[in-house]
Amino acid sequence: MQRYLLSLALISMASAANASCGSAFCSVNTHWDTQGLSSSEGLRLDLRYSYARANQLRAGASRLSPEAPGNSGAEIEDRRTVNQLLNIDADYAINGRWNIALGIPLVRRDHSHTFDPLVGDAFPQQAKFTELGDLRIVGKYKLAAGGMEAGSGLRCGLKLPSGAINKTMSPPDPADPGQPYALERSSQPGSGSTDAILGAYYFRNYPERDWGWFVSAQFQSPLAIRDHYRPGSEVALDLGLHYALGPSWNALLQLNGQYRGRDTGRNANVASGGYAWYLSPGLSYALSMQTEIYGVWQMAVRQYVNTDPAEAGSGQLTAPWSLALGISQRF
């Protein structure tokens, strides 16, 4: 069982949908029980670090060159957003069928763009913070308890509005120096919304052949919103393979699809949402029967981002690749 644990655990390697400021990061799901890998009661803790640098401006599926400053009174996304996430997942198996999981994200983001004032020269603005993001509580039910060769199950939970939504950029607009310049809502530590999470998965192992595969789908959509901002609903689709290279090593390969609808509301950026496909190779290593480490590199195969139909030259910053490293401990 040990040689399959981490391979199948990485079920959902899709990056979050790109916002106009580039708030995407690599997201790795290490809830091993959702692949039907263990029916024993107990606690598992997973500590994961992910990194993505969004520095490619894109409109639709094409690369876009930033506009030159011209006293437009608007932002010019010609710089970058560095996204780092430290995520702690605590997963407790109540019995052979039911699990409950708590996800605690710590978001570290450094966004910079050029502000083009109505009067005077353009200048860089920056927002940099390390903040608690939105918590997730998810219940999981295995449709078939026990068994390592095949399994399926359902996930249902909530994303809670625990992250801040009031971060600002500096320096402010010279035309209104007393008014803090708000960071775009999609790039805040939290969304301000309470979201429903629904998902399903299926996996199949072939122990005699040292390989296996899985497929998963997840839907997330806001139930309640705050401050005139509704993030777009998200759909994630994942297909993965794994192959045992030895008693402790596993090779991983996944194809991940992500769709996000356009954000809406008075405080939303119309140039938001889109879809993407990613290829995600990686490795896992078993330090012991209880401890796993893993690393996955994710590269974009195709990215398509929505633009503002009323604004020529609008686009979104996208990340061409991302990285996730983690360690997981069972008790």
C-alpha positions as CSV (number, residue, x, y, z in Angstrom):
1,M,0.0,0.0,0.0
2,Q,2.8,2.4,0.8
3,R,4.1,2.7,-2.7
4,Y,0.6,4.0,-3.9
5,L,-0.1,6.4,-1.1
6,L,1.3,9.6,-2.4
7,S,0.9,8.9,-6.1
8,L,-2.8,8.7,-5.9
9,A,-3.1,11.3,-3.2
10,L,-2.1,14.1,-5.6
11,I,-5.6,14.2,-7.1
12,S,-6.1,17.8,-7.9
13,M,-3.0,19.6,-9.3
14,A,-4.9,22.3,-11.1
15,S,-3.8,26.0,-10.5
16,A,-6.4,28.4,-9.4
17,A,-7.9,30.4,-12.3
18,N,-5.9,33.4,-13.3
19,A,-7.1,36.9,-12.1
20,S,-6.1,40.0,-13.9
21,C,-3.4,40.6,-11.3
22,G,-2.3,37.0,-11.5
23,S,-3.4,35.4,-8.3
24,A,-3.0,31.8,-9.5
25,F,-0.9,29.3,-7.6
26,C,-0.3,25.5,-7.8
27,S,-2.9,23.6,-5.7
28,V,-2.1,20.1,-4.6
29,N,-4.7,17.9,-3.0
30,T,-3.1,15.4,-0.5
31,H,-6.3,14.0,1.1
32,W,-5.2,10.4,0.6
33,D,-8.5,8.9,1.9
34,T,-10.4,10.5,-1.0
35,Q,-8.7,8.0,-3.3
36,G,-9.9,5.1,-1.0
37,L,-6.3,4.4,0.2
38,S,-7.0,3.8,3.9
39,S,-10.0,2.7,5.9
40,S,-8.3,2.9,9.3
41,E,-9.2,5.6,11.8
42,G,-6.6,8.2,12.5
43,L,-5.2,11.6,11.8
44,R,-3.0,12.8,8.9
45,L,-1.3,16.2,8.6
46,D,0.0,17.5,5.3
47,L,2.3,20.6,5.0
48,R,2.5,21.9,1.5
49,Y,4.4,24.9,-0.1
50,S,3.5,26.1,-3.6
51,Y,5.0,28.8,-5.8
52,A,3.9,30.5,-9.0
53,R,5.1,33.7,-10.7
54,A,2.5,35.3,-12.9
55,N,4.4,37.6,-15.4
56,Q,2.8,36.8,-18.8
57,L,0.0,39.2,-19.9
58,R,-2.5,37.3,-21.9
59,A,-5.7,38.1,-23.8
60,G,-7.7,35.1,-24.8
61,A,-5.1,32.4,-25.7
62,S,-2.6,34.9,-27.0
63,R,0.3,36.7,-25.4
64,L,-0.3,40.5,-25.0
65,S,2.1,43.4,-24.9
66,P,1.3,45.9,-22.1
67,E,0.1,49.3,-23.3
68,A,2.5,52.2,-22.9
69,P,1.7,54.9,-20.3
70,G,-0.5,57.7,-21.6
71,N,-2.1,59.4,-18.6
72,S,-5.0,57.0,-18.7
73,G,-5.7,57.0,-14.9
74,A,-5.6,53.2,-14.9
75,E,-3.4,50.3,-14.0
76,I,-1.0,48.7,-16.5
77,E,-0.3,45.1,-15.8
78,D,3.3,45.1,-17.0
79,R,5.1,43.7,-14.0
80,R,4.4,40.5,-12.0
81,T,2.7,38.8,-9.1
82,V,4.6,36.3,-7.0
83,N,2.3,33.9,-5.3
84,Q,3.4,31.6,-2.5
85,L,1.1,29.4,-0.4
86,L,1.8,27.4,2.7
87,N,-1.1,25.1,3.3
88,I,-1.8,22.9,6.3
89,D,-4.4,20.1,5.9
90,A,-5.6,18.1,8.9
91,D,-7.6,15.0,7.9
92,Y,-9.3,12.7,10.3
93,A,-10.8,9.4,9.4
94,I,-13.8,8.8,11.7
95,N,-14.3,5.3,10.4
96,G,-13.9,3.3,7.2
97,R,-16.3,5.5,5.2
98,W,-16.4,9.0,6.7
99,N,-13.6,11.6,6.9
100,I,-13.5,15.2,7.8
101,A,-10.8,17.6,6.7
102,L,-9.7,21.2,7.7
103,G,-7.6,23.2,5.3
104,I,-5.7,26.3,6.6
105,P,-3.9,28.4,4.0
106,L,-1.3,31.1,4.6
107,V,-1.1,33.3,1.6
108,R,2.1,35.3,0.7
109,R,1.6,37.5,-2.3
110,D,3.8,40.2,-3.9
111,H,2.0,42.1,-6.7
112,S,3.4,45.1,-8.6
113,H,2.1,47.0,-11.6
114,T,2.5,50.4,-13.2
115,F,0.0,53.1,-12.3
116,D,-0.7,55.6,-15.1
117,P,-2.0,58.8,-13.4
118,L,-4.1,61.3,-15.2
119,V,-1.5,63.9,-14.5
120,G,2.3,63.3,-14.2
121,D,4.6,60.4,-14.8
122,A,3.7,56.7,-14.4
123,F,5.0,55.0,-11.3
124,P,5.1,51.4,-9.8
125,Q,2.6,50.4,-7.2
126,Q,3.0,47.4,-4.9
127,A,1.0,45.3,-2.5
128,K,2.9,42.7,-0.4
129,F,1.4,40.7,2.4
130,T,1.5,37.4,4.3
131,E,-2.0,36.6,5.6
132,L,-4.4,33.8,6.5
133,G,-6.6,32.9,3.6
134,D,-10.0,31.2,3.4
135,L,-10.5,28.1,5.5
136,R,-12.0,25.0,4.1
137,I,-14.0,22.3,5.9
138,V,-14.8,19.2,3.8
139,G,-16.6,16.0,4.7
140,K,-15.8,12.9,2.6
141,Y,-17.7,9.7,2.1
142,K,-16.4,6.5,0.5
143,L,-18.9,4.7,-1.6
144,A,-16.9,1.5,-1.1
145,A,-15.0,1.2,2.2
146,G,-11.7,-0.7,2.2
147,G,-9.8,-2.2,-0.7
148,M,-6.7,-0.9,-2.4
149,E,-7.4,-2.0,-6.0
150,A,-10.3,0.3,-6.7
151,G,-12.4,2.9,-5.0
152,S,-14.7,5.9,-5.4
153,G,-16.3,8.6,-3.2
154,L,-17.9,12.0,-2.8
155,R,-16.7,15.2,-1.2
156,C,-18.9,18.0,0.2
157,G,-17.9,21.1,2.1
158,L,-17.6,24.8,2.5
159,K,-15.0,27.5,1.9
160,L,-15.3,30.1,4.7
161,P,-14.7,33.9,4.3
162,S,-11.8,34.0,6.9
163,G,-9.3,35.8,4.7
164,A,-8.9,39.6,4.6
165,I,-10.4,41.6,1.7
166,N,-9.1,45.1,2.5
167,K,-5.4,45.1,1.4
168,T,-4.2,48.2,-0.4
169,M,-1.4,49.2,-2.7
170,S,1.2,51.9,-2.2
171,P,1.9,54.6,-3.0
172,P,-1.7,55.9,-3.6
173,D,-3.0,57.8,-6.6
174,P,-1.4,61.3,-6.5
175,A,-4.8,62.8,-7.5
176,D,-6.3,61.4,-4.2
177,P,-3.4,60.9,-1.8
178,G,-5.6,60.5,1.3
179,Q,-7.6,57.6,-0.2
180,P,-5.9,54.2,0.0
181,Y,-5.7,52.5,-3.4
182,A,-7.5,49.1,-3.1
183,L,-5.8,45.9,-4.3
184,E,-8.1,44.1,-6.8
185,R,-10.6,41.8,-5.0
186,S,-9.5,38.6,-6.8
187,S,-5.9,39.2,-5.5
188,Q,-6.9,39.7,-1.8
189,P,-6.0,37.0,0.8
190,G,-9.7,35.9,0.8
191,S,-12.7,36.2,-1.5
192,G,-15.2,37.4,1.1
193,S,-17.6,34.6,0.0
194,T,-18.9,31.4,1.5
195,D,-18.6,28.7,-1.2
196,A,-20.1,25.3,-1.6
197,I,-17.7,22.5,-2.6
198,L,-18.9,19.3,-4.3
199,G,-16.6,16.6,-5.8
200,A,-16.3,13.0,-6.8
201,Y,-13.4,10.7,-7.7
202,Y,-12.6,7.2,-8.9
203,F,-9.2,5.3,-8.8
204,R,-7.9,2.0,-10.0
205,N,-4.7,0.3,-9.0
206,Y,-2.8,-2.6,-10.7
207,P,-0.4,-3.8,-8.0
208,E,1.0,-6.6,-10.1
209,R,1.9,-4.1,-12.8
210,D,3.2,-1.4,-10.5
211,W,0.9,1.3,-11.8
212,G,-2.5,2.9,-11.4
213,W,-4.7,5.8,-12.4
214,F,-7.4,8.1,-11.1
215,V,-10.0,10.6,-12.3
216,S,-11.6,13.4,-10.3
217,A,-14.0,16.3,-10.7
218,Q,-14.8,19.2,-8.3
219,F,-17.2,22.1,-8.5
220,Q,-17.1,25.2,-6.3
221,S,-19.6,28.1,-6.3
222,P,-20.4,31.0,-3.9
223,L,-23.4,30.7,-1.7
224,A,-23.1,34.1,0.1
225,I,-21.0,37.1,-0.9
226,R,-19.7,40.3,0.7
227,D,-19.0,43.9,-0.5
228,H,-20.5,43.6,-4.0
229,Y,-18.1,40.9,-5.2
230,R,-19.0,37.4,-6.4
231,P,-16.1,35.2,-7.6
232,G,-16.7,33.1,-10.6
233,S,-17.7,29.4,-10.1
234,E,-14.9,26.9,-10.6
235,V,-14.8,23.4,-12.2
236,A,-11.6,21.3,-11.9
237,L,-11.1,18.0,-13.8
238,D,-8.0,15.8,-13.2
239,L,-6.7,12.6,-14.8
240,G,-3.5,11.0,-13.3
241,L,-1.2,8.1,-13.7
242,H,1.5,6.7,-11.3
243,Y,4.2,4.2,-11.7
244,A,6.3,2.6,-8.9
245,L,10.0,3.1,-9.6
246,G,11.0,1.1,-6.5
247,P,10.0,0.3,-3.0
248,S,9.9,4.0,-2.0
249,W,9.9,6.0,-5.3
250,N,6.9,6.8,-7.5
251,A,6.7,8.7,-10.8
252,L,3.7,10.8,-11.2
253,L,2.0,12.3,-14.3
254,Q,-1.3,14.3,-14.4
255,L,-3.4,16.2,-16.8
256,N,-5.3,19.0,-15.1
257,G,-8.1,21.2,-16.4
258,Q,-9.5,24.2,-14.7
259,Y,-12.5,26.5,-15.6
260,R,-13.5,29.6,-13.8
261,G,-16.5,31.9,-14.6
262,R,-16.2,35.6,-14.8
263,D,-16.3,37.5,-11.5
264,T,-19.3,39.7,-11.1
265,G,-20.5,42.6,-8.9
266,R,-19.6,46.3,-8.5
267,N,-16.1,45.5,-7.1
268,A,-15.3,42.8,-9.7
269,N,-12.8,43.1,-12.5
270,V,-14.6,42.2,-15.8
271,A,-11.3,40.8,-17.2
272,S,-11.5,37.7,-15.0
273,G,-12.0,34.0,-15.4
274,G,-11.2,31.6,-18.3
275,Y,-9.9,28.1,-18.6
276,A,-6.5,26.2,-18.7
277,W,-5.0,22.8,-19.2
278,Y,-1.8,21.8,-17.3
279,L,0.6,18.9,-17.5
280,S,2.1,17.9,-14.1
281,P,5.0,15.5,-13.7
282,G,6.3,14.8,-10.2
283,L,8.0,12.3,-7.8
284,S,7.1,11.0,-4.4
285,Y,9.4,9.3,-1.8
286,A,8.4,7.3,1.3
287,L,10.7,8.2,4.2
288,S,8.9,5.7,6.4
289,M,5.6,3.9,6.7
290,Q,4.1,7.1,8.1
291,T,5.9,9.9,6.3
292,E,5.9,10.9,2.6
293,I,7.6,13.8,0.8
294,Y,6.7,14.9,-2.7
295,G,7.4,17.4,-5.4
296,V,5.4,18.3,-8.6
297,W,6.2,20.7,-11.4
298,Q,3.2,22.0,-13.3
299,M,3.4,23.6,-16.8
300,A,0.7,25.3,-18.8
301,V,-0.3,23.5,-22.0
302,R,-3.1,25.9,-22.9
303,Q,-4.4,29.0,-21.2
304,Y,-7.4,31.1,-22.2
305,V,-8.4,34.2,-20.2
306,N,-11.4,36.4,-20.5
307,T,-10.9,40.1,-21.3
308,D,-13.0,43.2,-20.8
309,P,-15.1,43.5,-24.0
310,A,-15.3,47.3,-23.5
311,E,-11.6,47.8,-23.0
312,A,-9.1,47.2,-25.8
313,G,-5.8,45.8,-24.6
314,S,-7.2,44.4,-21.4
315,G,-5.9,41.0,-20.2
316,Q,-4.7,38.9,-17.3
317,L,-1.3,38.1,-15.9
318,T,-0.7,34.3,-16.1
319,A,1.9,31.9,-14.7
320,P,3.6,29.6,-17.3
321,W,4.6,27.2,-14.6
322,S,4.2,26.4,-10.9
323,L,5.8,24.2,-8.2
324,A,4.6,22.3,-5.2
325,L,6.6,20.6,-2.4
326,G,5.3,18.9,0.6
327,I,5.5,16.4,3.5
328,S,2.7,14.3,4.9
329,Q,2.6,12.5,8.2
330,R,0.2,9.9,9.4
331,F,-0.5,9.2,13.1
